Amino acid sequence: MTETETKSGGSQAPAAEVKQALNSFLYDFREFQADVKSRLQQQEERLTMLDRKSQMTASAAGRPALSRAADLDAPHKKAFASYLRNGDDDGLRGLELEGKALGASVAAEGGYLVDPETSEAIKSVLRSTASIRTIAQVVTVESSSFDVLVDHSDIGSGWATETAHQVETDTPLIERVSIPLHELSAMPKASQRLLDDSAFDIEGWLAARIADKFARAEAAAFINGDGIDKPKGFLSHPLVPEGAWAWGSLGYVATGMDGDFDAVSPSDAILDLVYSLGAEYRSGAAFVMNSRTAGAVRKMKDADGRFLWSDGLSAGEPARLLGYAVLIAEDMPDIASGTVAIAFGNFQAGYTIAERPDLRVLRDPFSAKPHVLFYATKRVGGDVSDFAAIKLLRFSAA
């Protein structure tokens, strides 16, 4: 073999190896590409099958697939409306048997659960009314009572050194406040002729009547309730001068004049009331008084002639006194001899409202013929949960 042939053969060998490696790589890449394409196609077929099943289910139910969530409560609402208009409770009983509305039927306990839309309308009104509910702590429970644990003492603590003997710290004092739930009821009535009119919005009418009755009853009980078959109002607890305050009672500050503010410095009593409340409670505190008391307070000025009262800057914003929100609660006492017409405190800490989430209605077509009575009930309780968080202004000399 000549030198030229040897060189030529030697140069062709590496080129053949490169070509073989390139062919092998292209073959592997085509295999990988085919595998990916096959998996994508399988995934697309699986999604298509699921979509067809969803459409078939929606079609069988007689509604579009996207409307299923919105229509979950429709059977209950329709059955409840039928019960209200003509007393037909077969639909509600059927819902319970089929499990479509959990606990819809509670006839043994005195009625049927209100449909969710009507129930929410009532709760919305209760939350927006001028009641202690708007500034207090509200909890939802499933039991017949609610317990609040309050630590009203300083946490045990002390200073320590490397070599000194460690002294045992004091044990915190824990108070348990038990709030029982009571049955709140309302009994609106309507004529059967009105109920037979299909244009009559029975659910809206019922929600408005129940909410109005409940709101007025709650507002009065949270302030003046005696705790017997109703919530215990904060004014029903023992009232003592602030200097003699102890747990279990509410402390008050006197105006210095019987049945009125001090003639010379009327605003001093309000300042004393504010600073009788502990600093840890003043953040988030509010005044509570009725309209007649507010009319007297809003005329007060400081030493520089500026009004202590300022109206809300926008709709829905509460008025403010010395920078703190004012709740106008008409069930508060008027200014008179020895009354406590103004309360100031952090009601989120100081007063707790406990309630059951369910609202029931029992239709009674017999007791008030030719009218139909609707006996609506819910369970709610309330009481002072921290006696240090609420202070009162008493219109007395001492």
Summary of the structure (lengths in Angstrom):
residues: 398
radius of gyration: 35.8
end to end distance: 132.1
largest distance: 135.1
contacts: 1137
relative contact order: 0.14
helix: 40%
strand: 23%
